[in-house]
């Protein structure tokens, strides 16, 4: 009898452990540009792959090629009874809002925008903080004291990048000239390399010698133009320093990889919760890039000042104004 009771207890323990150890079913939906866009989506992919390597847990993936597909793709994922669907990019906002209502038992994570629902975790970033840091770098590196910003689609999010960048540059020199252009007002602005290159050339012709491009595929063309013209560019979202070593001053990092990794880990641990998650420098959601590809461009003085500013922002000593709060920039 004792042996039978022990066996039953052991079996119950093993069953409970097995149930607890059940792997979550995860999905990742990439926005326009694809997982190898060298930018936002690629960072998400790298985070998912890091999770897969660390946990041996795989994930489903899908690609949105145009906004009209978003709802259909999300529905298809939700019907597979996944535990968590991570959607990349603000263009997925409407689709997540709609489909999350249709599948209340499925958890959704939206990166770079906000949908308020009981089954949605919205992850947004303090892009202005990272943009401030690369603005400092631009201000210190510029010989002409004329720096430029190229945004993709003209929306408050991209204006926040531009505003943070201008605040950083003007912290170096209040009289520095900051030229700003947006590629367009529709999603097509992210994938117009001809326009991106044209606007970059126009800024360089006006004396700009450091250009920060936050414009997707259009921005990649701008960085190539900057390299061809012998000027300095600044990458965005992923570390783009490697694209043109010696021509990319630094990159403003949106740590989408960390956001995806953390979301998958929360689903695995059973700690996932809905709400709005804000990630800045303090939370490891934003940073700047220093590696072997730009090491020679960043002087010890520049590195020291940028890292000090990073700590000052984290501590609250320096407040970088978010354009989105008042739809205006103080500089």
Phi and psi in degrees as GROMACS dihedral restraints (atoms count N, CA, C in turn):
[ dihedral_restraints ]
;  ai    aj    ak    al  type     phi  dphi    fc
    3     4     5     6     1   -62.3    20    10
    4     5     6     7     1   -39.6    20    10
    6     7     8     9     1   -65.0    20    10
    7     8     9    10     1   -41.9    20    10
    9    10    11    12     1   -64.1    20    10
   10    11    12    13     1   -43.1    20    10
   12    13    14    15     1   -63.8    20    10
   13    14    15    16     1   -40.7    20    10
   15    16    17    18     1   -64.9    20    10
   16    17    18    19     1   -40.2    20    10
   18    19    20    21     1   -64.5    20    10
   19    20    21    22     1   -42.3    20    10
   21    22    23    24     1   -64.3    20    10
   22    23    24    25     1   -41.1    20    10
   24    25    26    27     1   -64.3    20    10
   25    26    27    28     1   -41.8    20    10
   27    28    29    30     1   -65.2    20    10
   28    29    30    31     1   -42.3    20    10
   30    31    32    33     1   -62.3    20    10
   31    32    33    34     1   -41.4    20    10
   33    34    35    36     1   -64.5    20    10
   34    35    36    37     1   -39.5    20    10
   36    37    38    39     1   -64.2    20    10
   37    38    39    40     1   -44.7    20    10
   39    40    41    42     1   -64.0    20    10
   40    41    42    43     1   -39.0    20    10
   42    43    44    45     1   -64.1    20    10
   43    44    45    46     1   -44.3    20    10
   45    46    47    48     1   -62.9    20    10
   46    47    48    49     1   -42.2    20    10
   48    49    50    51     1   -64.0    20    10
   49    50    51    52     1   -39.9    20    10
   51    52    53    54     1   -65.6    20    10
   52    53    54    55     1   -40.1    20    10
   54    55    56    57     1   -66.4    20    10
   55    56    57    58     1   -39.3    20    10
   57    58    59    60     1   -67.3    20    10
   58    59    60    61     1   -32.4    20    10
   60    61    62    63     1   -85.7    20    10
   61    62    63    64     1     1.9    20    10
   63    64    65    66     1   -58.4    20    10
   64    65    66    67     1   129.5    20    10
   66    67    68    69     1   -73.1    20    10
   67    68    69    70     1   140.1    20    10
   69    70    71    72     1   -72.0    20    10
   70    71    72    73     1   154.1    20    10
   72    73    74    75     1   -97.6    20    10
   73    74    75    76     1   115.8    20    10
   75    76    77    78     1  -117.2    20    10
   76    77    78    79     1   152.8    20    10
   78    79    80    81     1  -142.9    20    10
   79    80    81    82     1   148.0    20    10
   81    82    83    84     1  -132.2    20    10
   82    83    84    85     1   125.0    20    10
   84    85    86    87     1  -114.0    20    10
   85    86    87    88     1   115.5    20    10
   87    88    89    90     1   -82.6    20    10
   88    89    90    91     1   144.1    20    10
   90    91    92    93     1   -83.8    20    10
   91    92    93    94     1  -172.1    20    10
   93    94    95    96     1   -57.4    20    10
   94    95    96    97     1   140.6    20    10
   96    97    98    99     1   108.5    20    10
   97    98    99   100     1   -27.0    20    10
   99   100   101   102     1    80.9    20    10
  100   101   102   103     1   167.9    20    10
  102   103   104   105     1   -71.3    20    10
  103   104   105   106     1   -12.4    20    10
  105   106   107   108     1  -112.5    20    10
  106   107   108   109     1    39.9    20    10
  108   109   110   111     1   -80.7    20    10
  109   110   111   112     1     2.5    20    10
  111   112   113   114     1    62.7    20    10
  112   113   114   115     1    20.5    20    10
  114   115   116   117     1  -147.0    20    10
  115   116   117   118     1  -128.1    20    10
  117   118   119   120     1   -59.0    20    10
  118   119   120   121     1   -51.7    20    10
  120   121   122   123     1   -65.9    20    10
  121   122   123   124     1   -39.1    20    10
  123   124   125   126     1   -64.2    20    10
  124   125   126   127     1   -36.5    20    10
  126   127   128   129     1   -62.7    20    10
  127   128   129   130     1   -40.9    20    10
  129   130   131   132     1   -61.6    20    10
  130   131   132   133     1   -44.2    20    10
  132   133   134   135     1   -59.9    20    10
  133   134   135   136     1   -42.9    20    10
  135   136   137   138     1   -64.5    20    10
  136   137   138   139     1   -36.5    20    10
  138   139   140   141     1   -66.2    20    10
  139   140   141   142     1   -41.4    20    10
  141   142   143   144     1   -65.5    20    10
  142   143   144   145     1   -40.4    20    10
  144   145   146   147     1   -68.1    20    10
  145   146   147   148     1   -35.8    20    10
  147   148   149   150     1   -64.7    20    10
  148   149   150   151     1   -41.1    20    10
  150   151   152   153     1   -61.9    20    10
  151   152   153   154     1   -44.7    20    10
  153   154   155   156     1   -60.7    20    10
  154   155   156   157     1   -42.5    20    10
  156   157   158   159     1   -66.1    20    10
  157   158   159   160     1   -41.8    20    10
  159   160   161   162     1   -72.7    20    10
  160   161   162   163     1   -34.0    20    10
  162   163   164   165     1  -111.7    20    10
  163   164   165   166     1   -12.9    20    10
  165   166   167   168     1    65.2    20    10
  166   167   168   169     1    20.2    20    10
  168   169   170   171     1  -103.4    20    10
  169   170   171   172     1   122.9    20    10
  171   172   173   174     1   -83.9    20    10
  172   173   174   175     1  -176.3    20    10
  174   175   176   177     1  -154.3    20    10
  175   176   177   178     1   155.3    20    10
  177   178   179   180     1   -85.7    20    10
  178   179   180   181     1   154.3    20    10
  180   181   182   183     1  -142.0    20    10
  181   182   183   184     1   154.4    20    10
  183   184   185   186     1  -148.4    20    10
  184   185   186   187     1   158.1    20    10
  186   187   188   189     1  -123.3    20    10
  187   188   189   190     1   129.6    20    10
  189   190   191   192     1   -91.9    20    10
  190   191   192   193     1   124.5    20    10
  192   193   194   195     1   -99.0    20    10
  193   194   195   196     1   -20.9    20    10
  195   196   197   198     1  -152.6    20    10
  196   197   198   199     1   156.5    20    10
  198   199   200   201     1   -59.7    20    10
  199   200   201   202     1   -28.3    20    10
  201   202   203   204     1   -65.6    20    10
  202   203   204   205     1   -21.1    20    10
  204   205   206   207     1   -84.3    20    10
  205   206   207   208     1   -14.2    20    10
  207   208   209   210     1   -54.9    20    10
  208   209   210   211     1   -51.1    20    10
  210   211   212   213     1   -63.1    20    10
  211   212   213   214     1   -42.6    20    10
  213   214   215   216     1   -62.2    20    10
  214   215   216   217     1   -44.0    20    10
  216   217   218   219     1   -65.0    20    10
  217   218   219   220     1   -43.5    20    10
  219   220   221   222     1   -64.4    20    10
  220   221   222   223     1   -39.9    20    10
  222   223   224   225     1   -61.6    20    10
  223   224   225   226     1   -43.3    20    10
  225   226   227   228     1   -60.0    20    10
  226   227   228   229     1   -39.8    20    10
  228   229   230   231     1   -67.6    20    10
  229   230   231   232     1   -45.3    20    10
  231   232   233   234     1   -61.7    20    10
  232   233   234   235     1   -35.2    20    10
  234   235   236   237     1   -68.0    20    10
  235   236   237   238     1   -19.0    20    10
  237   238   239   240     1   -80.2    20    10
  238   239   240   241     1     5.1    20    10
  240   241   242   243     1    58.2    20    10
  241   242   243   244     1    44.0    20    10
  243   244   245   246     1   -75.3    20    10
  244   245   246   247     1   158.5    20    10
  246   247   248   249     1   -83.2    20    10
  247   248   249   250     1   -34.4    20    10
  249   250   251   252     1  -147.3    20    10
  250   251   252   253     1   130.5    20    10
  252   253   254   255     1  -113.7    20    10
  253   254   255   256     1   119.9    20    10
  255   256   257   258     1  -100.0    20    10
  256   257   258   259     1   123.4    20    10
  258   259   260   261     1  -110.1    20    10
  259   260   261   262     1   133.1    20    10
  261   262   263   264     1  -104.0    20    10
  262   263   264   265     1   120.1    20    10
  264   265   266   267     1   106.2    20    10
  265   266   267   268     1   146.6    20    10
  267   268   269   270     1   -64.6    20    10
  268   269   270   271     1   -22.5    20    10
  270   271   272   273     1   -66.9    20    10
  271   272   273   274     1   -12.7    20    10
  273   274   275   276     1   -89.2    20    10
  274   275   276   277     1     0.4    20    10
  276   277   278   279     1   -55.7    20    10
  277   278   279   280     1   -53.9    20    10
  279   280   281   282     1   -62.2    20    10
  280   281   282   283     1   -40.9    20    10
  282   283   284   285     1   -64.5    20    10
  283   284   285   286     1   -43.9    20    10
  285   286   287   288     1   -64.7    20    10
  286   287   288   289     1   -40.9    20    10
  288   289   290   291     1   -59.4    20    10
  289   290   291   292     1   -43.1    20    10
  291   292   293   294     1   -73.8    20    10
  292   293   294   295     1   -50.7    20    10
  294   295   296   297     1   -73.2    20    10
  295   296   297   298     1   -31.6    20    10
  297   298   299   300     1   -63.3    20    10
  298   299   300   301     1   -30.0    20    10
  300   301   302   303     1   -71.7    20    10
  301   302   303   304     1   -34.1    20    10
  303   304   305   306     1   -74.2    20    10
  304   305   306   307     1   -26.0    20    10
  306   307   308   309     1  -128.1    20    10
  307   308   309   310     1    72.8    20    10
  309   310   311   312     1   -64.6    20    10
  310   311   312   313     1   -18.3    20    10
  312   313   314   315     1   -88.3    20    10
  313   314   315   316     1    -9.6    20    10
  315   316   317   318     1   -94.6    20    10
  316   317   318   319     1   136.8    20    10
  318   319   320   321     1   -87.9    20    10
  319   320   321   322     1   139.6    20    10
  321   322   323   324     1  -124.5    20    10
  322   323   324   325     1   145.6    20    10
  324   325   326   327     1  -127.0    20    10
  325   326   327   328     1   126.0    20    10
  327   328   329   330     1  -113.1    20    10
  328   329   330   331     1   122.4    20    10
  330   331   332   333     1  -103.4    20    10
  331   332   333   334     1   121.5    20    10
  333   334   335   336     1    94.7    20    10
  334   335   336   337     1    14.9    20    10
  336   337   338   339     1  -161.8    20    10
  337   338   339   340     1   176.6    20    10
  339   340   341   342     1  -124.6    20    10
  340   341   342   343     1   128.0    20    10
  342   343   344   345     1  -128.3    20    10
  343   344   345   346     1   121.0    20    10
  345   346   347   348     1   -93.0    20    10
  346   347   348   349     1   109.1    20    10
  348   349   350   351     1  -156.5    20    10
  349   350   351   352     1   159.7    20    10
  351   352   353   354     1   -68.8    20    10
  352   353   354   355     1   -16.4    20    10
  354   355   356   357     1  -120.8    20    10
  355   356   357   358     1    25.6    20    10
  357   358   359   360     1  -128.6    20    10
  358   359   360   361     1   129.3    20    10
  360   361   362   363     1  -106.0    20    10
  361   362   363   364     1   117.8    20    10
  363   364   365   366     1   -99.6    20    10
  364   365   366   367     1   124.1    20    10
  366   367   368   369     1  -110.2    20    10
  367   368   369   370     1   120.1    20    10
  369   370   371   372     1  -125.3    20    10
  370   371   372   373     1   161.3    20    10
  372   373   374   375     1  -120.8    20    10
  373   374   375   376     1   155.4    20    10
  375   376   377   378     1   -92.3    20    10
  376   377   378   379     1    71.1    20    10
  378   379   380   381     1   -57.7    20    10
  379   380   381   382     1   -29.1    20    10
  381   382   383   384     1   -62.4    20    10
  382   383   384   385     1   -28.9    20    10
  384   385   386   387     1   -69.9    20    10
  385   386   387   388     1   -46.9    20    10
  387   388   389   390     1   -67.8    20    10
  388   389   390   391     1   -36.0    20    10
  390   391   392   393     1   -65.6    20    10
  391   392   393   394     1   -34.0    20    10
  393   394   395   396     1   -61.3    20    10
  394   395   396   397     1   -44.5    20    10
  396   397   398   399     1   -62.7    20    10
  397   398   399   400     1   -44.4    20    10
  399   400   401   402     1   -74.0    20    10
  400   401   402   403     1   -22.8    20    10
  402   403   404   405     1   -67.1    20    10
  403   404   405   406     1   -38.9    20    10
  405   406   407   408     1   -59.3    20    10
  406   407   408   409     1   -46.0    20    10
  408   409   410   411     1   -60.5    20    10
  409   410   411   412     1   -43.1    20    10
  411   412   413   414     1   -63.4    20    10
  412   413   414   415     1   -45.6    20    10
  414   415   416   417     1   -61.4    20    10
  415   416   417   418     1   -38.5    20    10
  417   418   419   420     1   -76.9    20    10
  418   419   420   421     1   -28.3    20    10
  420   421   422   423     1   -86.9    20    10
  421   422   423   424     1   -24.3    20    10
  423   424   425   426     1   -67.8    20    10
  424   425   426   427     1   130.5    20    10
  426   427   428   429     1   -89.8    20    10
  427   428   429   430     1   -27.3    20    10
  429   430   431   432     1   -91.7    20    10
  430   431   432   433     1   -12.1    20    10
  432   433   434   435     1    59.7    20    10
  433   434   435   436     1    35.2    20    10
  435   436   437   438     1  -132.4    20    10
  436   437   438   439     1   113.1    20    10
  438   439   440   441     1  -118.6    20    10
  439   440   441   442     1   158.8    20    10
  441   442   443   444     1  -129.1    20    10
  442   443   444   445     1   157.5    20    10
  444   445   446   447     1  -131.8    20    10
  445   446   447   448     1   133.5    20    10
  447   448   449   450     1  -122.9    20    10
  448   449   450   451     1   114.6    20    10
  450   451   452   453     1  -101.0    20    10
  451   452   453   454     1   160.7    20    10
  453   454   455   456     1   -83.8    20    10
  454   455   456   457     1   -99.1    20    10
  456   457   458   459     1   -82.5    20    10
  457   458   459   460     1   133.0    20    10
  459   460   461   462     1   -76.3    20    10
  460   461   462   463     1    90.6    20    10
  462   463   464   465     1  -135.9    20    10
  463   464   465   466     1   162.0    20    10
  465   466   467   468     1   -54.3    20    10
  466   467   468   469     1   -36.7    20    10
  468   469   470   471     1   -56.0    20    10
  469   470   471   472     1   -47.6    20    10
  471   472   473   474     1   -74.4    20    10
  472   473   474   475     1   -31.1    20    10
  474   475   476   477     1   -62.9    20    10
  475   476   477   478     1   -30.8    20    10
  477   478   479   480     1   -66.4    20    10
  478   479   480   481     1   -39.5    20    10
  480   481   482   483     1   -58.4    20    10
  481   482   483   484     1   -51.5    20    10
  483   484   485   486     1   -61.0    20    10
  484   485   486   487     1   -41.9    20    10
  486   487   488   489     1   -67.5    20    10
  487   488   489   490     1   -43.5    20    10
  489   490   491   492     1   -62.7    20    10
  490   491   492   493     1   -40.7    20    10
  492   493   494   495     1   -61.4    20    10
  493   494   495   496     1   -45.6    20    10
  495   496   497   498     1   -64.3    20    10
  496   497   498   499     1   -39.2    20    10
  498   499   500   501     1   -62.7    20    10
  499   500   501   502     1   -40.0    20    10
  501   502   503   504     1   -67.3    20    10
  502   503   504   505     1   -45.2    20    10
  504   505   506   507     1   -62.6    20    10
  505   506   507   508     1   -42.3    20    10
  507   508   509   510     1   -76.4    20    10
  508   509   510   511     1   -13.9    20    10
  510   511   512   513     1   -70.8    20    10
  511   512   513   514     1   -24.2    20    10
  513   514   515   516     1   -80.8    20    10
  514   515   516   517     1   -45.5    20    10
  516   517   518   519     1  -150.1    20    10
  517   518   519   520     1   111.1    20    10
  519   520   521   522     1   -59.7    20    10
  520   521   522   523     1   -22.3    20    10
  522   523   524   525     1   -95.3    20    10
  523   524   525   526     1     1.7    20    10
  525   526   527   528     1   -61.8    20    10
  526   527   528   529     1   142.8    20    10
  528   529   530   531     1   -92.3    20    10
  529   530   531   532     1   126.2    20    10
  531   532   533   534     1  -115.8    20    10
  532   533   534   535     1   110.1    20    10
  534   535   536   537     1   -92.4    20    10
  535   536   537   538     1   133.2    20    10
  537   538   539   540     1  -126.9    20    10
  538   539   540   541     1   137.0    20    10
  540   541   542   543     1  -138.2    20    10
  541   542   543   544     1   148.4    20    10
  543   544   545   546     1  -114.0    20    10
  544   545   546   547     1   141.9    20    10
  546   547   548   549     1   -69.1    20    10
  547   548   549   550     1   -38.1    20    10
  549   550   551   552     1  -174.0    20    10
  550   551   552   553     1  -170.0    20    10
  552   553   554   555     1  -120.0    20    10
  553   554   555   556     1     7.6    20    10
  555   556   557   558     1  -126.0    20    10
  556   557   558   559     1   167.1    20    10
  558   559   560   561     1   -57.0    20    10
  559   560   561   562     1   -20.9    20    10
  561   562   563   564     1   -63.3    20    10
  562   563   564   565     1   -17.6    20    10
  564   565   566   567     1   -62.9    20    10
  565   566   567   568     1   -22.9    20    10
  567   568   569   570     1   -76.8    20    10
  568   569   570   571     1   -17.6    20    10
  570   571   572   573     1  -132.0    20    10
  571   572   573   574     1    51.4    20    10
  573   574   575   576     1  -126.2    20    10
  574   575   576   577     1    75.6    20    10
  576   577   578   579     1   -60.7    20    10
  577   578   579   580     1   -32.6    20    10
  579   580   581   582     1   -62.3    20    10
  580   581   582   583     1   -45.8    20    10
  582   583   584   585     1   -68.6    20    10
  583   584   585   586     1   -38.7    20    10
  585   586   587   588     1   -60.6    20    10
  586   587   588   589     1   -45.3    20    10
  588   589   590   591     1   -66.2    20    10
  589   590   591   592     1   -38.5    20    10
  591   592   593   594     1   -63.9    20    10
  592   593   594   595     1   -45.2    20    10
  594   595   596   597     1   -67.6    20    10
  595   596   597   598     1   -36.5    20    10
  597   598   599   600     1   -64.2    20    10
  598   599   600   601     1   -43.6    20    10
  600   601   602   603     1   -61.5    20    10
  601   602   603   604     1   -40.3    20    10
  603   604   605   606     1   -64.5    20    10
  604   605   606   607     1   -40.6    20    10
  606   607   608   609     1   -65.6    20    10
  607   608   609   610     1   -42.7    20    10
  609   610   611   612     1   -62.8    20    10
  610   611   612   613     1   -38.8    20    10
  612   613   614   615     1   -62.7    20    10
  613   614   615   616     1   -25.2    20    10
  615   616   617   618     1   -90.1    20    10
  616   617   618   619     1     5.8    20    10
  618   619   620   621     1   106.1    20    10
  619   620   621   622     1    -3.2    20    10
  621   622   623   624     1   -64.9    20    10
  622   623   624   625     1   129.8    20    10
  624   625   626   627     1  -120.6    20    10
  625   626   627   628     1    -0.9    20    10
  627   628   629   630     1  -137.4    20    10
  628   629   630   631     1   125.6    20    10
  630   631   632   633     1  -129.0    20    10
  631   632   633   634     1   126.1    20    10
  633   634   635   636     1   -97.2    20    10
  634   635   636   637     1   119.2    20    10
  636   637   638   639     1  -110.7    20    10
  637   638   639   640     1   116.6    20    10
  639   640   641   642     1  -122.3    20    10
  640   641   642   643     1    70.7    20    10
  642   643   644   645     1  -145.2    20    10
  643   644   645   646     1    27.9    20    10
  645   646   647   648     1    58.9    20    10
  646   647   648   649     1  -134.7    20    10
  648   649   650   651     1   -63.3    20    10
  649   650   651   652     1   -32.4    20    10
  651   652   653   654     1   -64.2    20    10
  652   653   654   655     1   -36.4    20    10
  654   655   656   657     1   -69.4    20    10
  655   656   657   658     1   -35.0    20    10
  657   658   659   660     1   -62.3    20    10
  658   659   660   661     1   -38.5    20    10
  660   661   662   663     1   -66.5    20    10
  661   662   663   664     1   -36.5    20    10
  663   664   665   666     1   -64.5    20    10
  664   665   666   667     1   -40.8    20    10
  666   667   668   669     1   -64.4    20    10
  667   668   669   670     1   -36.9    20    10
  669   670   671   672     1   -65.3    20    10
  670   671   672   673     1   -41.0    20    10
  672   673   674   675     1   -62.0    20    10
  673   674   675   676     1   -43.6    20    10
  675   676   677   678     1   -58.8    20    10
  676   677   678   679     1   -43.6    20    10
  678   679   680   681     1   -63.8    20    10
  679   680   681   682     1   -45.1    20    10
  681   682   683   684     1   -62.6    20    10
  682   683   684   685     1   -30.7    20    10
  684   685   686   687     1   -89.3    20    10
  685   686   687   688     1     1.3    20    10
  687   688   689   690     1    74.8    20    10
  688   689   690   691     1    24.0    20    10
  690   691   692   693     1  -107.3    20    10
  691   692   693   694     1  -172.6    20    10
  693   694   695   696     1  -112.3    20    10
  694   695   696   697     1   138.2    20    10
  696   697   698   699     1  -115.0    20    10
  697   698   699   700     1   164.5    20    10
  699   700   701   702     1  -128.9    20    10
  700   701   702   703     1   125.1    20    10
  702   703   704   705     1   -82.6    20    10
  703   704   705   706     1   178.6    20    10
  705   706   707   708     1  -146.8    20    10
  706   707   708   709     1   152.2    20    10
  708   709   710   711     1    69.6    20    10
  709   710   711   712     1   -74.9    20    10
  711   712   713   714     1   -92.5    20    10
  712   713   714   715     1   168.0    20    10
  714   715   716   717     1   -74.5    20    10
  715   716   717   718     1   107.1    20    10
  717   718   719   720     1  -102.4    20    10
  718   719   720   721     1    12.4    20    10
  720   721   722   723     1   -56.1    20    10
  721   722   723   724     1   -34.5    20    10
  723   724   725   726     1   -71.1    20    10
  724   725   726   727     1   -16.8    20    10
  726   727   728   729     1   -61.1    20    10
  727   728   729   730     1   -45.5    20    10
  729   730   731   732     1  -139.5    20    10
  730   731   732   733     1    76.2    20    10
  732   733   734   735     1   -53.2    20    10
  733   734   735   736     1   132.0    20    10
  735   736   737   738     1    91.0    20    10
  736   737   738   739     1   -12.7    20    10
  738   739   740   741     1  -116.5    20    10
  739   740   741   742     1   -15.5    20    10
  741   742   743   744     1  -100.6    20    10
  742   743   744   745     1   110.6    20    10
  744   745   746   747     1   -60.9    20    10
  745   746   747   748     1   -45.2    20    10
  747   748   749   750     1  -170.3    20    10
  748   749   750   751     1  -178.3    20    10
  750   751   752   753     1  -133.8    20    10
  751   752   753   754     1   141.4    20    10
  753   754   755   756     1   -87.5    20    10
  754   755   756   757     1   118.0    20    10
  756   757   758   759     1   -95.1    20    10
  757   758   759   760     1   121.7    20    10
  759   760   761   762     1   -97.4    20    10
  760   761   762   763     1   107.1    20    10
  762   763   764   765     1   -78.3    20    10
  763   764   765   766     1    66.2    20    10
  765   766   767   768     1   -62.3    20    10
  766   767   768   769     1   -32.4    20    10
  768   769   770   771     1   -59.0    20    10
  769   770   771   772     1   -43.2    20    10
  771   772   773   774     1   -65.7    20    10
  772   773   774   775     1   -38.2    20    10
  774   775   776   777     1   -64.2    20    10
  775   776   777   778     1   -44.7    20    10
  777   778   779   780     1   -65.6    20    10
  778   779   780   781     1   -46.0    20    10
  780   781   782   783     1   -57.9    20    10
  781   782   783   784     1   -48.0    20    10
  783   784   785   786     1   -63.5    20    10
  784   785   786   787     1   -38.0    20    10
  786   787   788   789     1   -64.8    20    10
  787   788   789   790     1   -45.0    20    10
  789   790   791   792     1   -64.3    20    10
  790   791   792   793     1   -40.9    20    10
  792   793   794   795     1   -64.7    20    10
  793   794   795   796     1   -38.4    20    10
  795   796   797   798     1   -64.8    20    10
  796   797   798   799     1   -39.3    20    10
  798   799   800   801     1   -64.7    20    10
  799   800   801   802     1   -39.3    20    10
  801   802   803   804     1   -66.1    20    10
  802   803   804   805     1   -42.1    20    10
  804   805   806   807     1   -81.4    20    10
  805   806   807   808     1   -12.3    20    10
  807   808   809   810     1    79.8    20    10
  808   809   810   811     1    19.2    20    10
  810   811   812   813     1  -106.9    20    10
  811   812   813   814     1     4.0    20    10
  813   814   815   816     1   -60.6    20    10
  814   815   816   817     1   141.7    20    10
  816   817   818   819     1  -147.0    20    10
  817   818   819   820     1   153.1    20    10
  819   820   821   822     1   -77.7    20    10
  820   821   822   823     1   163.3    20    10
  822   823   824   825     1   140.0    20    10
  823   824   825   826     1  -160.1    20    10
  825   826   827   828     1  -119.9    20    10
  826   827   828   829     1   122.7    20    10
  828   829   830   831     1  -108.7    20    10
  829   830   831   832     1   121.5    20    10
  831   832   833   834     1  -107.5    20    10
  832   833   834   835     1   125.3    20    10
  834   835   836   837     1  -120.2    20    10
  835   836   837   838     1   117.8    20    10
  837   838   839   840     1  -120.1    20    10
  838   839   840   841     1  -155.8    20    10
  840   841   842   843     1   -60.0    20    10
  841   842   843   844     1   -43.5    20    10
  843   844   845   846     1   -62.4    20    10
  844   845   846   847     1   -36.6    20    10
  846   847   848   849     1   -91.0    20    10
  847   848   849   850     1     4.8    20    10
  849   850   851   852     1    75.2    20    10
  850   851   852   853     1    20.0    20    10
  852   853   854   855     1   -95.4    20    10
  853   854   855   856     1   -13.5    20    10
  855   856   857   858     1  -137.1    20    10
  856   857   858   859     1   148.2    20    10
  858   859   860   861     1  -167.0    20    10
  859   860   861   862     1  -176.6    20    10
  861   862   863   864     1  -126.5    20    10
  862   863   864   865     1   158.8    20    10
  864   865   866   867     1  -108.1    20    10
  865   866   867   868     1   128.9    20    10
  867   868   869   870     1  -133.8    20    10
  868   869   870   871     1   118.2    20    10
  870   871   872   873     1  -149.5    20    10
  871   872   873   874     1  -168.5    20    10
  873   874   875   876     1   -65.3    20    10
  874   875   876   877     1   -20.6    20    10
  876   877   878   879     1   -80.1    20    10
  877   878   879   880     1   -23.9    20    10
  879   880   881   882     1  -125.0    20    10
  880   881   882   883     1     7.8    20    10
  882   883   884   885     1   -54.1    20    10
  883   884   885   886     1   -40.5    20    10
  885   886   887   888     1   -72.9    20    10
  886   887   888   889     1   -16.0    20    10
  888   889   890   891     1   -89.1    20    10
  889   890   891   892     1   -23.4    20    10
  891   892   893   894     1  -100.1    20    10
  892   893   894   895     1   108.9    20    10
  894   895   896   897     1   -73.8    20    10
  895   896   897   898     1   161.1    20    10
  897   898   899   900     1   -56.0    20    10
  898   899   900   901     1   -37.2    20    10
  900   901   902   903     1   -63.4    20    10
  901   902   903   904     1   -44.5    20    10
  903   904   905   906     1   -62.8    20    10
  904   905   906   907     1   -47.1    20    10
  906   907   908   909     1   -59.2    20    10
  907   908   909   910     1   -44.6    20    10
  909   910   911   912     1   -62.2    20    10
  910   911   912   913     1   -44.6    20    10
  912   913   914   915     1   -68.5    20    10
  913   914   915   916     1   -40.8    20    10
  915   916   917   918     1   -65.1    20    10
  916   917   918   919     1   -45.3    20    10
  918   919   920   921     1   -67.5    20    10
  919   920   921   922     1   -32.5    20    10
  921   922   923   924     1   -67.1    20    10
  922   923   924   925     1   -41.4    20    10
  924   925   926   927     1   -63.3    20    10
  925   926   927   928     1   -38.0    20    10
  927   928   929   930     1   -58.9    20    10
  928   929   930   931     1   -46.8    20    10
  930   931   932   933     1   -67.1    20    10
  931   932   933   934     1   -36.2    20    10
  933   934   935   936     1   -67.1    20    10
  934   935   936   937     1   -34.8    20    10
  936   937   938   939     1   -69.8    20    10
  937   938   939   940     1   -43.9    20    10
  939   940   941   942     1   -61.1    20    10
  940   941   942   943     1   -40.7    20    10
  942   943   944   945     1   -77.9    20    10
  943   944   945   946     1   -15.9    20    10
  945   946   947   948     1    94.9    20    10
  946   947   948   949     1    -0.8    20    10
  948   949   950   951     1   -65.6    20    10
  949   950   951   952     1   -36.0    20    10
  951   952   953   954     1  -113.6    20    10
  952   953   954   955     1   127.7    20    10
  954   955   956   957     1  -110.1    20    10
  955   956   957   958     1   117.7    20    10
  957   958   959   960     1   -92.7    20    10
  958   959   960   961     1   120.5    20    10
  960   961   962   963     1   -68.4    20    10
  961   962   963   964     1   133.9    20    10
  963   964   965   966     1   -92.3    20    10
  964   965   966   967     1   116.5    20    10
  966   967   968   969     1   -51.5    20    10
  967   968   969   970     1   -35.8    20    10
  969   970   971   972     1   -66.6    20    10
  970   971   972   973     1   -19.5    20    10
  972   973   974   975     1   -69.8    20    10
  973   974   975   976     1   -37.8    20    10
  975   976   977   978     1  -129.3    20    10
  976   977   978   979     1     7.4    20    10
  978   979   980   981     1    54.2    20    10
  979   980   981   982     1    38.6    20    10
  981   982   983   984     1  -155.0    20    10
  982   983   984   985     1   160.2    20    10
  984   985   986   987     1  -120.3    20    10
  985   986   987   988     1   136.8    20    10
  987   988   989   990     1   -75.0    20    10
  988   989   990   991     1    -9.3    20    10
